[in-house]
């Protein structure tokens, strides 16, 4: 099968037009289909990154500062906050225009105003739309939950009804009122779920709105179609936004500052190639048709030496190696609605049988860190000295635990279905899990799905066990802990449906607290509960090894990639030189 894939890719090169060196085009690749371009459904990395090329929010992360720092985007400046910490008032930038579209009078995009954010937040809460991001603001804004509840039983939702928690005080002034302290609130305003959309565009396209993205962002996508390529063009009316001049020390180099002060975006087009299989991505990168790539596991030794530096062959081609410790966790989740997984001894048995160390060697070149619970290193709440007693491989203990569960040697236990995405590496991970469980007598059936369909099955609770990963939405342990908070069950972020009263109580208390040793202590208690109750089988915290071509300028590895394309640039002269070496 691999030979066929490689052959297809090579044939693709032979019949593809010569690379155009007259226009700055950013060529990227993603590994899964994009399910649509509506911000309120952008609950995965792939969709949120694409949404952020077109749409924008009040805030964003500074492109060249670490630790991650929030800065104004569509907001004119950071908000004023009341003494009790419950009222946030923003001024909106003046003169920001939506993209031209037939939805507007004369086809000309109108100015963004504060009311657009009020409308967009209400869309997020609209019970008829079943947003996948409602969990983010649920219980947070004054009157918003009541508004949602009121219209859940009515035929039509009234967006004109005032909600105390989100108001336009005038054309350019937006005010939020919180029900209670929410220390992560500003992070929420940098996430695609809260990006600004226009009611005219939503009204014109109706159910097809997800295929007609019209935002204020640096790039325009006239129509989204489920194809293997998404082509964005530079927004000719993009506001005056400039490449940063104030940077953290590690970015104070000519590579990152050559474009300082220049108007964004810096490229004319962004081409996103959807390539689910590793080898076509690798071959396209090798030919200079993709500008940056995470190194596929099967090609790691071709790019990286045993001491984890770049090979001479890659260096001669002008390629650079970038290492980035990701704020993420991989895991295999149980559907806790399934009566089978109410049995904690079964969950523990499966975790004991599973070998995350072997998984790390096979799928991460032994570079990731085996996870003991759900919070990754680098943020408070992570416990570096903690060892999870149920992390394998402990096959004999797993067998004993399975017998304690009532299924000695697997007798009487029905075949368990494991769902994953249809990419080759994910299928391989599924087969790995199947072999691990067979060691203690558990039978697994692996089912593969296109990425959007897998997400839909998780949301609708139509899975038994599924393999997945979570990357941080914002740099706080709360964003990982909320994955196991009972009220966040699907369609919220808690796809497993885990619901533990003590965990919930601790989460609710800590979610009201500012960063402090007391809050960290509560995070650590939840970390232990998550480890010892085994709501998931924990995998790894990954480290990214990324290659970029020498003609790609300003590239930064980030856990929060949304909107990054506007900062990237292509050196066409250098690209012409490098292509001769490839």
SEBA-498191 format. One record per residue (C-alpha): residue in three letters; x negated, y, z. Coordinates in steps of 0.25 Angstrom, whole numbers. Layout:
# SEBA-498191
@residuo->ALA	east->X	north->Y	up->Z
...
# end
This chain:
# SEBA-498191
@residuo->UNK	east->0	north->0	up->0
@residuo->UNK	east->-11	north->10	up->3
@residuo->UNK	east->-17	north->7	up->-10
@residuo->UNK	east->-4	north->12	up->-17
@residuo->UNK	east->-4	north->24	up->-8
@residuo->UNK	east->-18	north->28	up->-12
@residuo->UNK	east->-16	north->25	up->-26
@residuo->UNK	east->-3	north->34	up->-26
@residuo->UNK	east->-11	north->45	up->-20
@residuo->UNK	east->-22	north->45	up->-30
@residuo->UNK	east->-12	north->44	up->-42
@residuo->UNK	east->-6	north->57	up->-35
@residuo->UNK	east->-20	north->64	up->-36
@residuo->UNK	east->-21	north->60	up->-51
@residuo->UNK	east->-8	north->66	up->-55
@residuo->UNK	east->-8	north->78	up->-46
@residuo->UNK	east->-12	north->92	up->-52
@residuo->UNK	east->-25	north->98	up->-49
@residuo->UNK	east->-26	north->106	up->-36
@residuo->UNK	east->-22	north->120	up->-38
@residuo->UNK	east->-34	north->129	up->-33
@residuo->UNK	east->-27	north->142	up->-36
@residuo->UNK	east->-17	north->143	up->-25
@residuo->UNK	east->-19	north->141	up->-10
@residuo->UNK	east->-10	north->128	up->-7
@residuo->UNK	east->-11	north->121	up->7
@residuo->UNK	east->-9	north->106	up->5
@residuo->UNK	east->-4	north->99	up->17
@residuo->UNK	east->1	north->85	up->19
@residuo->UNK	east->11	north->79	up->29
@residuo->UNK	east->14	north->64	up->32
@residuo->UNK	east->29	north->64	up->33
@residuo->UNK	east->41	north->70	up->26
@residuo->UNK	east->47	north->83	up->31
@residuo->UNK	east->62	north->81	up->35
@residuo->UNK	east->66	north->96	up->32
@residuo->UNK	east->62	north->110	up->34
@residuo->UNK	east->72	north->114	up->45
@residuo->UNK	east->65	north->119	up->57
@residuo->UNK	east->75	north->113	up->67
@residuo->UNK	east->72	north->99	up->62
@residuo->UNK	east->57	north->101	up->62
@residuo->UNK	east->54	north->91	up->73
@residuo->UNK	east->41	north->85	up->67
@residuo->UNK	east->28	north->90	up->63
@residuo->UNK	east->30	north->88	up->48
@residuo->UNK	east->43	north->96	up->48
@residuo->UNK	east->39	north->106	up->57
@residuo->UNK	east->26	north->109	up->50
@residuo->UNK	east->34	north->111	up->37
@residuo->UNK	east->45	north->119	up->43
@residuo->UNK	east->34	north->129	up->48
@residuo->UNK	east->29	north->132	up->35
@residuo->UNK	east->42	north->139	up->31
@residuo->UNK	east->48	north->143	up->45
@residuo->UNK	east->43	north->150	up->57
@residuo->UNK	east->45	north->152	up->71
@residuo->UNK	east->44	north->164	up->81
@residuo->UNK	east->30	north->158	up->86
@residuo->UNK	east->19	north->150	up->81
@residuo->UNK	east->6	north->144	up->86
@residuo->UNK	east->-7	north->153	up->83
@residuo->UNK	east->-14	north->146	up->72
@residuo->UNK	east->-28	north->148	up->77
@residuo->UNK	east->-27	north->148	up->92
@residuo->UNK	east->-28	north->137	up->102
@residuo->UNK	east->-22	north->133	up->112
@residuo->UNK	east->-10	north->135	up->104
@residuo->UNK	east->-4	north->149	up->105
@residuo->UNK	east->10	north->154	up->101
@residuo->UNK	east->10	north->167	up->93
@residuo->UNK	east->21	north->174	up->86
@residuo->UNK	east->26	north->170	up->72
@residuo->UNK	east->40	north->175	up->69
@residuo->UNK	east->40	north->182	up->82
@residuo->UNK	east->33	north->196	up->82
@residuo->UNK	east->26	north->193	up->95
@residuo->UNK	east->27	north->183	up->107
@residuo->UNK	east->40	north->185	up->114
@residuo->UNK	east->43	north->193	up->127
@residuo->UNK	east->47	north->184	up->138
@residuo->UNK	east->56	north->187	up->150
@residuo->UNK	east->50	north->186	up->164
@residuo->UNK	east->58	north->173	up->167
@residuo->UNK	east->53	north->167	up->154
@residuo->UNK	east->66	north->164	up->148
@residuo->UNK	east->68	north->175	up->138
@residuo->UNK	east->59	north->176	up->126
@residuo->UNK	east->61	north->188	up->116
@residuo->UNK	east->54	north->188	up->102
@residuo->UNK	east->53	north->199	up->92
@residuo->UNK	east->54	north->193	up->78
@residuo->UNK	east->44	north->198	up->67
@residuo->UNK	east->50	north->208	up->57
@residuo->UNK	east->50	north->206	up->42
@residuo->UNK	east->49	north->191	up->42
@residuo->UNK	east->56	north->185	up->30
@residuo->UNK	east->63	north->172	up->28
@residuo->UNK	east->59	north->165	up->14
@residuo->UNK	east->67	north->170	up->2
@residuo->UNK	east->78	north->160	up->0
@residuo->UNK	east->92	north->160	up->-7
@residuo->UNK	east->98	north->159	up->7
@residuo->UNK	east->95	north->174	up->9
@residuo->UNK	east->101	north->186	up->2
@residuo->UNK	east->95	north->188	up->-11
@residuo->UNK	east->86	north->176	up->-8
@residuo->UNK	east->76	north->185	up->0
@residuo->UNK	east->72	north->180	up->14
@residuo->UNK	east->77	north->189	up->25
@residuo->UNK	east->70	north->194	up->37
@residuo->UNK	east->69	north->184	up->49
@residuo->UNK	east->76	north->190	up->62
@residuo->UNK	east->78	north->185	up->76
@residuo->UNK	east->91	north->180	up->73
@residuo->UNK	east->85	north->169	up->64
@residuo->UNK	east->78	north->163	up->76
@residuo->UNK	east->91	north->163	up->84
@residuo->UNK	east->98	north->156	up->72
@residuo->UNK	east->86	north->146	up->71
@residuo->UNK	east->86	north->143	up->86
@residuo->UNK	east->101	north->140	up->85
@residuo->UNK	east->99	north->131	up->73
@residuo->UNK	east->89	north->123	up->82
@residuo->UNK	east->100	north->122	up->92
@residuo->UNK	east->112	north->119	up->83
@residuo->UNK	east->118	north->106	up->87
@residuo->UNK	east->123	north->103	up->73
@residuo->UNK	east->109	north->104	up->67
@residuo->UNK	east->103	north->94	up->77
@residuo->UNK	east->89	north->101	up->77
@residuo->UNK	east->77	north->92	up->80
@residuo->UNK	east->71	north->104	up->88
@residuo->UNK	east->83	north->107	up->98
@residuo->UNK	east->75	north->100	up->109
@residuo->UNK	east->65	north->112	up->109
@residuo->UNK	east->75	north->122	up->114
@residuo->UNK	east->86	north->113	up->120
@residuo->UNK	east->89	north->119	up->134
@residuo->UNK	east->80	north->131	up->132
@residuo->UNK	east->87	north->143	up->126
@residuo->UNK	east->99	north->149	up->134
@residuo->UNK	east->112	north->145	up->128
@residuo->UNK	east->106	north->137	up->116
@residuo->UNK	east->110	north->124	up->121
@residuo->UNK	east->124	north->129	up->124
@residuo->UNK	east->125	north->134	up->110
@residuo->UNK	east->121	north->121	up->105
@residuo->UNK	east->131	north->113	up->113
@residuo->UNK	east->142	north->122	up->110
@residuo->UNK	east->141	north->119	up->95
@residuo->UNK	east->138	north->105	up->96
@residuo->UNK	east->153	north->101	up->95
@residuo->UNK	east->157	north->113	up->86
@residuo->UNK	east->158	north->112	up->71
@residuo->UNK	east->149	north->124	up->68
@residuo->UNK	east->138	north->131	up->76
@residuo->UNK	east->139	north->146	up->78
@residuo->UNK	east->125	north->152	up->77
@residuo->UNK	east->130	north->166	up->79
@residuo->UNK	east->134	north->162	up->94
@residuo->UNK	east->124	north->169	up->103
@residuo->UNK	east->114	north->160	up->111
@residuo->UNK	east->108	north->167	up->123
@residuo->UNK	east->95	north->160	up->122
@residuo->UNK	east->91	north->165	up->108
@residuo->UNK	east->95	north->179	up->103
@residuo->UNK	east->91	north->189	up->92
@residuo->UNK	east->91	north->202	up->100
@residuo->UNK	east->89	north->210	up->88
@residuo->UNK	east->84	north->207	up->74
@residuo->UNK	east->70	north->204	up->78
@residuo->UNK	east->71	north->200	up->93
@residuo->UNK	east->74	north->186	up->97
@residuo->UNK	east->76	north->182	up->111
@residuo->UNK	east->76	north->168	up->118
@residuo->UNK	east->82	north->165	up->132
@residuo->UNK	east->78	north->152	up->138
@residuo->UNK	east->87	north->144	up->148
@residuo->UNK	east->75	north->141	up->156
@residuo->UNK	east->60	north->141	up->155
@residuo->UNK	east->54	north->135	up->143
@residuo->UNK	east->39	north->137	up->143
@residuo->UNK	east->38	north->131	up->129
@residuo->UNK	east->48	north->140	up->123
@residuo->UNK	east->38	north->148	up->114
@residuo->UNK	east->33	north->135	up->108
@residuo->UNK	east->47	north->132	up->104
@residuo->UNK	east->47	north->145	up->95
@residuo->UNK	east->35	north->140	up->88
@residuo->UNK	east->41	north->127	up->84
@residuo->UNK	east->48	north->125	up->70
@residuo->UNK	east->61	north->122	up->77
@residuo->UNK	east->63	north->136	up->81
@residuo->UNK	east->58	north->142	up->67
@residuo->UNK	east->67	north->153	up->61
@residuo->UNK	east->77	north->149	up->50
@residuo->UNK	east->87	north->157	up->42
@residuo->UNK	east->102	north->155	up->44
@residuo->UNK	east->104	north->159	up->29
@residuo->UNK	east->95	north->148	up->25
@residuo->UNK	east->101	north->138	up->34
@residuo->UNK	east->115	north->142	up->29
@residuo->UNK	east->112	north->142	up->14
@residuo->UNK	east->105	north->128	up->14
@residuo->UNK	east->113	north->121	up->25
@residuo->UNK	east->109	north->106	up->27
@residuo->UNK	east->98	north->109	up->16
@residuo->UNK	east->91	north->120	up->25
@residuo->UNK	east->81	north->110	up->29
@residuo->UNK	east->76	north->109	up->14
@residuo->UNK	east->77	north->124	up->12
@residuo->UNK	east->66	north->130	up->22
@residuo->UNK	east->67	north->146	up->23
@residuo->UNK	east->59	north->152	up->34
@residuo->UNK	east->49	north->163	up->36
@residuo->UNK	east->36	north->155	up->35
@residuo->UNK	east->24	north->156	up->27
@residuo->UNK	east->28	north->146	up->17
@residuo->UNK	east->41	north->144	up->8
@residuo->UNK	east->47	north->130	up->5
@residuo->UNK	east->59	north->133	up->-5
@residuo->UNK	east->65	north->119	up->-3
@residuo->UNK	east->60	north->107	up->5
@residuo->UNK	east->62	north->93	up->-1
@residuo->UNK	east->57	north->80	up->4
@residuo->UNK	east->46	north->78	up->-6
@residuo->UNK	east->31	north->74	up->-4
@residuo->UNK	east->27	north->89	up->-5
@residuo->UNK	east->31	north->102	up->1
@residuo->UNK	east->27	north->115	up->-5
@residuo->UNK	east->27	north->128	up->2
@residuo->UNK	east->24	north->142	up->-4
@residuo->UNK	east->19	north->154	up->3
@residuo->UNK	east->30	north->163	up->8
@residuo->UNK	east->27	north->176	up->0
@residuo->UNK	east->35	north->184	up->10
@residuo->UNK	east->28	north->179	up->23
@residuo->UNK	east->27	north->189	up->33
@residuo->UNK	east->13	north->195	up->37
@residuo->UNK	east->7	north->184	up->45
@residuo->UNK	east->-8	north->183	up->46
@residuo->UNK	east->-19	north->172	up->49
@residuo->UNK	east->-23	north->174	up->63
@residuo->UNK	east->-35	north->182	up->67
@residuo->UNK	east->-35	north->178	up->82
@residuo->UNK	east->-39	north->164	up->84
@residuo->UNK	east->-44	north->154	up->95
@residuo->UNK	east->-59	north->152	up->96
@residuo->UNK	east->-59	north->139	up->88
@residuo->UNK	east->-53	north->146	up->76
@residuo->UNK	east->-62	north->158	up->76
@residuo->UNK	east->-70	north->153	up->64
@residuo->UNK	east->-70	north->157	up->49
@residuo->UNK	east->-62	north->145	up->45
@residuo->UNK	east->-50	north->150	up->53
@residuo->UNK	east->-52	north->165	up->52
@residuo->UNK	east->-55	north->167	up->37
@residuo->UNK	east->-40	north->170	up->35
@residuo->UNK	east->-38	north->178	up->48
@residuo->UNK	east->-28	north->189	up->45
@residuo->UNK	east->-24	north->185	up->32
@residuo->UNK	east->-9	north->184	up->29
@residuo->UNK	east->-2	north->171	up->29
@residuo->UNK	east->0	north->161	up->23
@residuo->UNK	east->-13	north->159	up->16
@residuo->UNK	east->-9	north->148	up->6
@residuo->UNK	east->1	north->149	up->-6
@residuo->UNK	east->7	north->135	up->-4
@residuo->UNK	east->8	north->124	up->6
@residuo->UNK	east->10	north->110	up->0
@residuo->UNK	east->14	north->99	up->10
@residuo->UNK	east->12	north->85	up->5
@residuo->UNK	east->20	north->74	up->12
@residuo->UNK	east->11	north->62	up->12
@residuo->UNK	east->15	north->51	up->22
@residuo->UNK	east->4	north->42	up->19
@residuo->UNK	east->-10	north->44	up->23
@residuo->UNK	east->-18	north->41	up->11
@residuo->UNK	east->-12	north->50	up->1
@residuo->UNK	east->-14	north->61	up->11
@residuo->UNK	east->-29	north->57	up->13
@residuo->UNK	east->-31	north->57	up->-2
@residuo->UNK	east->-24	north->70	up->-5
@residuo->UNK	east->-33	north->76	up->6
@residuo->UNK	east->-45	north->70	up->-1
@residuo->UNK	east->-41	north->77	up->-14
@residuo->UNK	east->-39	north->90	up->-7
@residuo->UNK	east->-24	north->90	up->-10
@residuo->UNK	east->-21	north->91	up->5
@residuo->UNK	east->-29	north->101	up->13
@residuo->UNK	east->-28	north->95	up->27
@residuo->UNK	east->-25	north->81	up->33
@residuo->UNK	east->-25	north->73	up->46
@residuo->UNK	east->-35	north->61	up->43
@residuo->UNK	east->-27	north->48	up->40
@residuo->UNK	east->-31	north->37	up->49
@residuo->UNK	east->-36	north->28	up->38
@residuo->UNK	east->-45	north->39	up->32
@residuo->UNK	east->-51	north->44	up->46
@residuo->UNK	east->-65	north->37	up->44
@residuo->UNK	east->-66	north->44	up->30
@residuo->UNK	east->-65	north->58	up->36
@residuo->UNK	east->-70	north->57	up->51
@residuo->UNK	east->-83	north->50	up->56
@residuo->UNK	east->-84	north->42	up->69
@residuo->UNK	east->-88	north->54	up->77
@residuo->UNK	east->-75	north->61	up->72
@residuo->UNK	east->-82	north->71	up->62
@residuo->UNK	east->-79	north->73	up->48
@residuo->UNK	east->-86	north->63	up->38
@residuo->UNK	east->-96	north->69	up->28
@residuo->UNK	east->-88	north->66	up->16
@residuo->UNK	east->-76	north->74	up->21
@residuo->UNK	east->-85	north->86	up->25
@residuo->UNK	east->-92	north->86	up->12
@residuo->UNK	east->-78	north->89	up->6
@residuo->UNK	east->-76	north->101	up->15
@residuo->UNK	east->-66	north->94	up->24
@residuo->UNK	east->-65	north->97	up->39
@residuo->UNK	east->-61	north->89	up->50
@residuo->UNK	east->-51	north->94	up->61
@residuo->UNK	east->-48	north->87	up->74
@residuo->UNK	east->-36	north->91	up->82
@residuo->UNK	east->-31	north->84	up->95
@residuo->UNK	east->-15	north->84	up->93
@residuo->UNK	east->-5	north->87	up->103
@residuo->UNK	east->3	north->75	up->100
@residuo->UNK	east->7	north->61	up->104
@residuo->UNK	east->11	north->48	up->96
@residuo->UNK	east->20	north->39	up->102
@residuo->UNK	east->30	north->27	up->100
@residuo->UNK	east->44	north->31	up->105
@residuo->UNK	east->55	north->22	up->111
@residuo->UNK	east->69	north->26	up->108
@residuo->UNK	east->74	north->27	up->122
@residuo->UNK	east->89	north->26	up->117
@residuo->UNK	east->86	north->11	up->114
@residuo->UNK	east->89	north->2	up->126
@residuo->UNK	east->77	north->-6	up->123
@residuo->UNK	east->68	north->5	up->127
@residuo->UNK	east->75	north->8	up->140
@residuo->UNK	east->66	north->-3	up->145
@residuo->UNK	east->53	north->4	up->150
@residuo->UNK	east->46	north->-9	up->151
@residuo->UNK	east->48	north->-11	up->136
@residuo->UNK	east->42	north->3	up->133
@residuo->UNK	east->30	north->0	up->142
@residuo->UNK	east->28	north->-13	up->136
@residuo->UNK	east->27	north->-7	up->122
@residuo->UNK	east->18	north->4	up->126
@residuo->UNK	east->9	north->-6	up->133
@residuo->UNK	east->8	north->-15	up->120
@residuo->UNK	east->5	north->-3	up->111
@residuo->UNK	east->-10	north->1	up->109
@residuo->UNK	east->-11	north->16	up->106
@residuo->UNK	east->-26	north->14	up->106
@residuo->UNK	east->-26	north->5	up->94
@residuo->UNK	east->-16	north->15	up->88
@residuo->UNK	east->-25	north->26	up->90
@residuo->UNK	east->-36	north->18	up->83
@residuo->UNK	east->-28	north->14	up->71
@residuo->UNK	east->-20	north->27	up->69
@residuo->UNK	east->-28	north->38	up->75
@residuo->UNK	east->-43	north->33	up->73
@residuo->UNK	east->-44	north->32	up->88
@residuo->UNK	east->-44	north->47	up->89
@residuo->UNK	east->-31	north->50	up->96
@residuo->UNK	east->-28	north->49	up->111
@residuo->UNK	east->-19	north->38	up->117
@residuo->UNK	east->-7	north->44	up->123
@residuo->UNK	east->-4	north->41	up->138
@residuo->UNK	east->9	north->49	up->137
@residuo->UNK	east->15	north->60	up->128
@residuo->UNK	east->8	north->73	up->131
@residuo->UNK	east->-5	north->75	up->123
@residuo->UNK	east->-18	north->80	up->128
@residuo->UNK	east->-21	north->95	up->127
@residuo->UNK	east->-8	north->100	up->134
@residuo->UNK	east->-4	north->100	up->149
@residuo->UNK	east->3	north->87	up->153
@residuo->UNK	east->-7	north->78	up->146
@residuo->UNK	east->-13	north->69	up->157
@residuo->UNK	east->-27	north->65	up->152
@residuo->UNK	east->-30	north->55	up->163
@residuo->UNK	east->-16	north->48	up->163
@residuo->UNK	east->-16	north->33	up->157
@residuo->UNK	east->-2	north->28	up->153
@residuo->UNK	east->0	north->14	up->159
@residuo->UNK	east->8	north->9	up->147
@residuo->UNK	east->-1	north->13	up->136
@residuo->UNK	east->-7	north->1	up->129
@residuo->UNK	east->-13	north->-8	up->124
@residuo->UNK	east->-9	north->-17	up->136
@residuo->UNK	east->-2	north->-28	up->129
@residuo->UNK	east->-1	north->-38	up->141
@residuo->UNK	east->5	north->-27	up->150
@residuo->UNK	east->14	north->-24	up->138
@residuo->UNK	east->19	north->-39	up->137
@residuo->UNK	east->22	north->-39	up->152
@residuo->UNK	east->29	north->-26	up->151
@residuo->UNK	east->37	north->-31	up->140
@residuo->UNK	east->41	north->-43	up->148
@residuo->UNK	east->45	north->-34	up->159
@residuo->UNK	east->54	north->-27	up->149
@residuo->UNK	east->61	north->-40	up->147
@residuo->UNK	east->55	north->-44	up->134
@residuo->UNK	east->43	north->-53	up->137
@residuo->UNK	east->35	north->-56	up->124
@residuo->UNK	east->46	north->-47	up->117
@residuo->UNK	east->56	north->-58	up->118
@residuo->UNK	east->70	north->-52	up->117
@residuo->UNK	east->65	north->-38	up->113
@residuo->UNK	east->71	north->-34	up->99
@residuo->UNK	east->62	north->-29	up->88
@residuo->UNK	east->59	north->-14	up->90
@residuo->UNK	east->60	north->-4	up->78
@residuo->UNK	east->48	north->6	up->77
@residuo->UNK	east->51	north->18	up->68
@residuo->UNK	east->40	north->26	up->62
@residuo->UNK	east->38	north->35	up->50
@residuo->UNK	east->34	north->28	up->36
@residuo->UNK	east->20	north->34	up->34
@residuo->UNK	east->10	north->23	up->33
@residuo->UNK	east->3	north->26	up->46
@residuo->UNK	east->16	north->26	up->54
@residuo->UNK	east->20	north->13	up->48
@residuo->UNK	east->6	north->8	up->53
@residuo->UNK	east->8	north->13	up->67
@residuo->UNK	east->22	north->6	up->67
@residuo->UNK	east->15	north->-7	up->63
@residuo->UNK	east->5	north->-5	up->74
@residuo->UNK	east->16	north->-3	up->85
@residuo->UNK	east->22	north->-16	up->80
@residuo->UNK	east->9	north->-24	up->82
@residuo->UNK	east->7	north->-17	up->96
@residuo->UNK	east->21	north->-22	up->100
@residuo->UNK	east->20	north->-36	up->95
@residuo->UNK	east->9	north->-38	up->105
@residuo->UNK	east->19	north->-39	up->116
@residuo->UNK	east->30	north->-45	up->108
@residuo->UNK	east->38	north->-33	up->103
@residuo->UNK	east->43	north->-33	up->89
@residuo->UNK	east->43	north->-20	up->81
@residuo->UNK	east->49	north->-16	up->68
@residuo->UNK	east->43	north->-4	up->61
@residuo->UNK	east->52	north->5	up->53
@residuo->UNK	east->46	north->17	up->45
@residuo->UNK	east->54	north->29	up->42
@residuo->UNK	east->51	north->42	up->34
@residuo->UNK	east->47	north->53	up->44
@residuo->UNK	east->61	north->61	up->44
@residuo->UNK	east->69	north->48	up->45
@residuo->UNK	east->60	north->43	up->57
@residuo->UNK	east->63	north->57	up->64
@residuo->UNK	east->78	north->55	up->61
@residuo->UNK	east->78	north->41	up->67
@residuo->UNK	east->71	north->46	up->80
@residuo->UNK	east->80	north->58	up->81
@residuo->UNK	east->93	north->49	up->79
@residuo->UNK	east->87	north->38	up->89
@residuo->UNK	east->87	north->28	up->78
@residuo->UNK	east->73	north->22	up->82
@residuo->UNK	east->68	north->12	up->92
@residuo->UNK	east->54	north->15	up->93
@residuo->UNK	east->46	north->26	up->84
@residuo->UNK	east->32	north->31	up->82
@residuo->UNK	east->30	north->46	up->82
@residuo->UNK	east->21	north->57	up->87
@residuo->UNK	east->23	north->71	up->93
@residuo->UNK	east->15	north->83	up->91
@residuo->UNK	east->16	north->95	up->100
@residuo->UNK	east->26	north->106	up->96
@residuo->UNK	east->19	north->115	up->106
@residuo->UNK	east->7	north->113	up->115
@residuo->UNK	east->14	north->109	up->128
@residuo->UNK	east->16	north->95	up->134
@residuo->UNK	east->31	north->98	up->135
@residuo->UNK	east->32	north->96	up->120
@residuo->UNK	east->28	north->82	up->122
@residuo->UNK	east->35	north->79	up->135
@residuo->UNK	east->49	north->84	up->129
@residuo->UNK	east->48	north->72	up->120
@residuo->UNK	east->52	north->63	up->131
@residuo->UNK	east->62	north->73	up->138
@residuo->UNK	east->76	north->66	up->137
@residuo->UNK	east->84	north->78	up->133
@residuo->UNK	east->75	north->80	up->121
@residuo->UNK	east->79	north->66	up->115
@residuo->UNK	east->81	north->65	up->100
@residuo->UNK	east->85	north->74	up->92
@residuo->UNK	east->75	north->81	up->101
@residuo->UNK	east->61	north->78	up->102
@residuo->UNK	east->63	north->66	up->112
@residuo->UNK	east->64	north->55	up->101
@residuo->UNK	east->63	north->44	up->110
@residuo->UNK	east->75	north->48	up->119
@residuo->UNK	east->67	north->46	up->132
@residuo->UNK	east->74	north->51	up->144
@residuo->UNK	east->68	north->50	up->157
@residuo->UNK	east->75	north->59	up->168
@residuo->UNK	east->62	north->61	up->176
@residuo->UNK	east->54	north->65	up->163
@residuo->UNK	east->66	north->74	up->159
@residuo->UNK	east->66	north->81	up->173
@residuo->UNK	east->51	north->84	up->173
@residuo->UNK	east->52	north->89	up->159
@residuo->UNK	east->63	north->98	up->162
@residuo->UNK	east->55	north->104	up->174
@residuo->UNK	east->42	north->106	up->166
@residuo->UNK	east->49	north->112	up->154
@residuo->UNK	east->52	north->124	up->162
@residuo->UNK	east->38	north->126	up->168
@residuo->UNK	east->27	north->134	up->162
@residuo->UNK	east->13	north->128	up->160
@residuo->UNK	east->8	north->124	up->174
@residuo->UNK	east->1	north->113	up->182
@residuo->UNK	east->15	north->110	up->187
@residuo->UNK	east->21	north->108	up->173
@residuo->UNK	east->9	north->100	up->169
@residuo->UNK	east->11	north->91	up->181
@residuo->UNK	east->26	north->88	up->176
@residuo->UNK	east->21	north->86	up->162
@residuo->UNK	east->11	north->75	up->168
@residuo->UNK	east->23	north->68	up->175
@residuo->UNK	east->31	north->68	up->162
@residuo->UNK	east->18	north->62	up->155
@residuo->UNK	east->18	north->51	up->165
@residuo->UNK	east->32	north->48	up->164
@residuo->UNK	east->31	north->47	up->149
@residuo->UNK	east->19	north->38	up->150
@residuo->UNK	east->25	north->28	up->160
@residuo->UNK	east->39	north->28	up->155
@residuo->UNK	east->34	north->25	up->140
@residuo->UNK	east->45	north->32	up->132
@residuo->UNK	east->35	north->31	up->121
@residuo->UNK	east->23	north->22	up->118
@residuo->UNK	east->12	north->33	up->118
@residuo->UNK	east->2	north->34	up->106
@residuo->UNK	east->-9	north->44	up->105
@residuo->UNK	east->-12	north->59	up->105
@residuo->UNK	east->-18	north->61	up->91
@residuo->UNK	east->-30	north->69	up->87
@residuo->UNK	east->-30	north->74	up->73
@residuo->UNK	east->-41	north->73	up->63
@residuo->UNK	east->-38	north->83	up->51
@residuo->UNK	east->-46	north->85	up->38
@residuo->UNK	east->-45	north->99	up->31
@residuo->UNK	east->-51	north->103	up->17
@residuo->UNK	east->-61	north->114	up->17
@residuo->UNK	east->-52	north->123	up->9
@residuo->UNK	east->-41	north->123	up->19
@residuo->UNK	east->-43	north->135	up->28
@residuo->UNK	east->-38	north->138	up->42
@residuo->UNK	east->-33	north->124	up->46
@residuo->UNK	east->-30	north->122	up->60
@residuo->UNK	east->-26	north->108	up->66
@residuo->UNK	east->-14	north->111	up->75
@residuo->UNK	east->-3	north->104	up->83
@residuo->UNK	east->6	north->115	up->78
@residuo->UNK	east->5	north->116	up->63
@residuo->UNK	east->17	north->123	up->60
@residuo->UNK	east->15	north->135	up->51
@residuo->UNK	east->0	north->132	up->50
@residuo->UNK	east->0	north->132	up->34
@residuo->UNK	east->1	north->147	up->34
@residuo->UNK	east->-13	north->149	up->40
@residuo->UNK	east->-20	north->139	up->31
@residuo->UNK	east->-28	north->143	up->18
@residuo->UNK	east->-34	north->136	up->6
@residuo->UNK	east->-48	north->141	up->1
@residuo->UNK	east->-46	north->138	up->-14
@residuo->UNK	east->-60	north->140	up->-18
@residuo->UNK	east->-65	north->130	up->-7
@residuo->UNK	east->-54	north->121	up->-11
@residuo->UNK	east->-59	north->120	up->-25
@residuo->UNK	east->-73	north->117	up->-20
@residuo->UNK	east->-68	north->106	up->-11
@residuo->UNK	east->-59	north->99	up->-21
@residuo->UNK	east->-71	north->96	up->-29
@residuo->UNK	east->-77	north->88	up->-18
@residuo->UNK	east->-64	north->80	up->-15
# end
